[in-house]
Amino acid sequence: MNEYRLILKPEAAGGVQQDSALQQALRQGATERELVERSSGGLEDLSRLYYFLDRWRGANLIHYELWEGSRKLATIEPLIVGFTFAPAPLPGTPVLSRFAYLRRIGDATVLESPLSPVRIRLEPEAVGAALALSTPELVEMLLATGFIEDAAASEPGDRLVWEFHDLLFHRRSRHCGDSGQVGGTYRFRDRLEPWPALRPPYSGKRIALARPDMEELSRQDPPLTRVLEGRRSVREAGRPPLTLGQLSEFLYRTAAIRETARGQQEELVRRVFPSGGGIHELEFYLSVDQCQGLARGFYHYHSGEHALYRLKASRKQNEALRERAAGGWRGLFPLPQVLITLDARFPRIAWKYEGMGYRTVLLDAGAALQTMYLVATAMDLAPCAIGNGDPDLFAAAAGVDAFSETSVAEFALSARGLEAGPTAAPPSAP
């Protein structure tokens, strides 16, 4: 016969010292029936017992061990406050939820789902049985905790549209129940050195870029409202192509580092677009096809030096990056004259942020893309953010370790053709 034993987590210190007998019983594990029976033999009375149980459940300090006789099968760790088991009828065709996944935490094998209010630690001999739904005790547990659904039932439309990875990323990178530590925890402070603010320059050919006169530009630029209202995705490449002077001005106005400073924990950076914690982990790489004054090739923009470094990527790799990024255009538009790939030095951002490192990278990339759009619009260039790219192809071209640096966004930049219309495009344009 299966039973659930309540286990008190070590963190439950408050109030427990006043009731050492109850503490000892829960440290060893006991069913709720056993606790009630023991309460009449010298433990606290029932009201005190349930006071502490409710208090600890509300703080996610009570775990539940599933036992089959003398054999432990699993441990249930609630992720929301006040979790209680809710019996439910067994579906006609029970299957694991499509959102369920198995992974390792330390030495434990755990079953999780962004739809479940608990995490289940499975004993080694119970893993196969849980996945195969071959043990009634485990099936009952998985049903009560939201891991089982009916294969024959129609999924509600509002849930159907969520893919597994999207829902998991959304739930685990925000404060959803006890999803773990989320925020600036600096968990690697005592294990790893923080990455420097500036990426070390490549050893390839360095091309110094001219710095624009920002005071003069501030007088010449169109008003902000006109730029905002005129911002459009423009896929048509104009003639003559982009010039090195235009590219230099664009890079300085969007990506150049204005200032670095020493923070309490790591070096901080100021650019014209915001970044989580002032970290600015994004790097800018350029796949150049047509740019007057700049040879075709693959370049890294060093935002601290305002210079380009030509890399050793082959012509085939350079073309493949542009072709892959513009694949969504389905051949309806020419490839961009310059493709800018935003790359994240992920260890720099993850050194501070736990549970939300990649979310922060994407937020930063969005801020950078909008800045690039607005500057390109003010300069009367043709900008277009690209929906997707190939991080493996990028890593090979840049010669980087994909765990250290990985591409996260792409942006097409070309000279603006007359057919694209003036900066202040009509509101009906996409």
GIJO-V143009 format. One record per residue. N is the residue number from 1. SS is DSSP state (~ for helix, > for strand, _ for the rest). PSI is psi in radians with two decimals (999 if undefined). Layout:
<<N	SS	PSI> <N	SS	PSI>>
This chain:
<<1	_	2.31> <2	>	2.63> <3	>	2.77> <4	>	2.17> <5	>	2.30> <6	>	2.35> <7	>	2.30> <8	>	2.22> <9	_	2.63> <10	_	-0.42> <11	_	-0.30> <12	_	1.52> <13	_	-0.66> <14	_	2.15> <15	_	-0.39> <16	~	-0.55> <17	~	-0.41> <18	~	-0.04> <19	_	1.23> <20	~	-0.54> <21	~	-0.78> <22	~	-0.70> <23	~	-0.83> <24	~	-0.72> <25	~	-0.72> <26	~	-0.44> <27	~	-0.67> <28	~	-0.40> <29	_	2.23> <30	>	2.59> <31	_	2.83> <32	~	-0.60> <33	~	-0.75> <34	~	-0.67> <35	~	-0.72> <36	~	-0.76> <37	~	-0.69> <38	~	-0.40> <39	~	-0.47> <40	_	-0.07> <41	_	0.39> <42	_	-0.26> <43	_	-3.00> <44	_	2.82> <45	_	3.00> <46	~	-0.66> <47	~	-0.69> <48	~	-0.68> <49	~	-0.90> <50	~	-0.41> <51	~	-0.85> <52	~	-0.70> <53	~	-0.78> <54	~	-0.68> <55	~	-0.78> <56	~	-0.63> <57	~	-0.71> <58	~	-0.35> <59	_	0.23> <60	_	0.70> <61	_	0.03> <62	>	2.16> <63	>	2.85> <64	>	2.14> <65	>	2.25> <66	>	2.13> <67	>	2.47> <68	>	1.69> <69	_	-2.11> <70	_	0.17> <71	>	2.14> <72	>	2.30> <73	>	-0.71> <74	>	2.83> <75	>	2.26> <76	>	2.15> <77	>	1.85> <78	>	2.49> <79	_	-0.09> <80	_	2.71> <81	_	2.52> <82	_	0.45> <83	_	2.37> <84	_	2.69> <85	_	2.41> <86	_	1.89> <87	_	2.54> <88	_	2.59> <89	_	2.50> <90	_	2.23> <91	_	2.83> <92	_	-0.73> <93	_	1.46> <94	>	2.30> <95	>	2.73> <96	>	2.49> <97	_	2.55> <98	_	-0.18> <99	_	-0.06> <100	>	2.54> <101	>	2.69> <102	>	2.35> <103	>	3.07> <104	>	2.32> <105	>	1.92> <106	_	-2.14> <107	_	0.03> <108	>	2.57> <109	>	2.13> <110	>	2.58> <111	>	2.24> <112	>	2.86> <113	>	2.41> <114	_	-0.19> <115	_	-0.20> <116	_	2.50> <117	_	0.09> <118	>	2.88> <119	>	2.38> <120	>	2.11> <121	>	2.04> <122	>	2.36> <123	_	2.61> <124	~	-0.72> <125	~	-0.15> <126	~	-0.13> <127	~	-0.92> <128	~	-0.73> <129	~	-0.64> <130	~	-0.77> <131	~	-0.58> <132	~	-0.11> <133	_	0.77> <134	_	-0.11> <135	_	2.09> <136	~	-0.70> <137	~	-0.72> <138	~	-0.66> <139	~	-0.74> <140	~	-0.75> <141	~	-0.81> <142	~	-0.58> <143	~	-0.75> <144	~	-0.31> <145	_	0.15> <146	_	0.37> <147	_	-0.15> <148	>	2.47> <149	>	2.97> <150	>	2.07> <151	_	-0.47> <152	_	-0.16> <153	_	2.58> <154	_	2.32> <155	_	2.37> <156	_	2.49> <157	~	-0.68> <158	~	-0.40> <159	~	-0.50> <160	~	-0.60> <161	_	-0.27> <162	_	2.16> <163	_	2.76> <164	~	-0.90> <165	~	-0.57> <166	~	-0.81> <167	~	-0.71> <168	~	-0.82> <169	~	-0.75> <170	~	-0.83> <171	~	-0.67> <172	~	-0.24> <173	_	0.17> <174	_	3.04> <175	_	1.31> <176	_	1.76> <177	_	-2.57> <178	_	1.21> <179	_	0.09> <180	_	-3.09> <181	_	2.23> <182	_	2.04> <183	>	-2.91> <184	>	1.39> <185	_	-0.26> <186	_	0.83> <187	_	-0.30> <188	_	0.20> <189	_	-0.67> <190	_	0.11> <191	_	-0.59> <192	_	2.61> <193	_	2.46> <194	_	2.56> <195	_	2.55> <196	_	2.76> <197	_	-0.68> <198	_	2.33> <199	_	2.35> <200	_	2.42> <201	_	2.62> <202	_	2.86> <203	_	0.05> <204	_	-2.99> <205	_	2.26> <206	>	2.32> <207	>	1.87> <208	>	2.45> <209	_	2.58> <210	_	2.47> <211	_	2.25> <212	_	2.77> <213	_	1.76> <214	~	-0.55> <215	~	-0.76> <216	~	-0.71> <217	~	-0.64> <218	~	-0.45> <219	~	-0.49> <220	~	-0.50> <221	_	2.58> <222	_	2.78> <223	_	2.65> <224	~	-0.74> <225	~	-0.70> <226	~	-0.68> <227	~	-0.81> <228	~	-0.80> <229	~	-0.44> <230	~	-0.06> <231	_	2.16> <232	_	2.69> <233	_	2.08> <234	_	2.02> <235	_	-0.29> <236	_	2.28> <237	>	2.25> <238	_	2.98> <239	_	2.46> <240	_	2.88> <241	_	3.06> <242	_	2.56> <243	>	2.81> <244	~	-0.61> <245	~	-0.75> <246	~	-0.76> <247	~	-0.74> <248	~	-0.80> <249	~	-0.76> <250	~	-0.81> <251	~	-0.71> <252	~	-0.74> <253	~	-0.39> <254	~	-0.64> <255	~	-0.27> <256	_	2.48> <257	_	2.21> <258	_	-0.55> <259	>	2.55> <260	>	2.62> <261	>	2.73> <262	>	1.99> <263	_	-3.05> <264	_	-0.50> <265	_	-0.62> <266	_	3.03> <267	>	2.44> <268	>	2.77> <269	>	2.56> <270	>	2.15> <271	_	3.14> <272	_	-0.30> <273	_	2.65> <274	_	2.81> <275	_	2.53> <276	~	2.11> <277	~	0.17> <278	~	0.43> <279	_	-0.73> <280	_	1.26> <281	_	-0.08> <282	>	2.42> <283	>	2.73> <284	>	2.14> <285	>	2.54> <286	>	2.18> <287	>	1.84> <288	>	2.22> <289	_	-0.90> <290	_	2.00> <291	_	1.98> <292	>	2.12> <293	_	-0.02> <294	_	2.22> <295	_	2.60> <296	_	2.40> <297	>	-2.99> <298	>	2.22> <299	>	2.66> <300	>	2.32> <301	>	2.03> <302	>	1.85> <303	_	-0.30> <304	_	-0.61> <305	_	-0.23> <306	_	1.07> <307	>	2.73> <308	>	2.48> <309	>	2.14> <310	>	2.29> <311	_	3.02> <312	_	0.24> <313	_	2.51> <314	_	2.85> <315	~	-0.64> <316	~	-0.75> <317	~	-0.73> <318	~	-0.78> <319	~	-0.67> <320	~	-0.64> <321	~	-0.79> <322	~	-0.72> <323	~	-0.74> <324	~	-0.73> <325	~	-0.69> <326	~	0.20> <327	~	-0.53> <328	~	-0.26> <329	~	-0.21> <330	_	0.62> <331	_	0.15> <332	_	-0.29> <333	_	2.66> <334	_	2.71> <335	_	2.63> <336	_	2.64> <337	_	-0.62> <338	>	2.27> <339	>	2.16> <340	>	2.14> <341	>	2.18> <342	>	2.17> <343	>	2.43> <344	>	2.20> <345	>	1.46> <346	~	-0.70> <347	~	-0.46> <348	~	-0.73> <349	~	-0.62> <350	~	-0.31> <351	_	-0.53> <352	_	-0.85> <353	>	2.25> <354	>	2.37> <355	_	-0.27> <356	_	0.34> <357	~	-0.90> <358	~	-0.61> <359	~	-0.74> <360	~	-0.70> <361	~	-0.79> <362	~	-0.66> <363	~	-0.73> <364	~	-0.72> <365	~	-0.67> <366	~	-0.73> <367	~	-0.69> <368	~	-0.73> <369	~	-0.75> <370	~	-0.71> <371	~	-0.73> <372	~	-0.69> <373	~	-0.83> <374	~	-0.72> <375	~	-0.76> <376	~	-0.67> <377	~	-0.77> <378	~	-0.54> <379	_	-0.01> <380	_	0.76> <381	>	3.06> <382	>	1.81> <383	>	2.63> <384	>	2.06> <385	>	2.49> <386	>	2.43> <387	_	-0.45> <388	_	2.91> <389	_	-3.07> <390	_	1.75> <391	~	-0.52> <392	~	-0.73> <393	~	-0.72> <394	~	-0.81> <395	~	-0.68> <396	~	-0.73> <397	~	-0.71> <398	~	-0.26> <399	_	0.69> <400	_	2.76> <401	_	2.16> <402	_	-0.33> <403	_	-0.40> <404	_	-0.76> <405	>	2.39> <406	>	2.51> <407	>	2.44> <408	>	-0.24> <409	>	2.71> <410	>	2.63> <411	>	2.16> <412	>	2.40> <413	>	2.23> <414	>	2.96> <415	>	2.63> <416	>	2.22> <417	_	2.77> <418	~	-0.54> <419	~	-0.28> <420	~	-0.26> <421	_	2.99> <422	_	3.04> <423	_	-0.74> <424	_	1.33> <425	_	2.72> <426	_	2.64> <427	_	-0.39> <428	_	-0.19> <429	_	2.58> <430	_	999>>
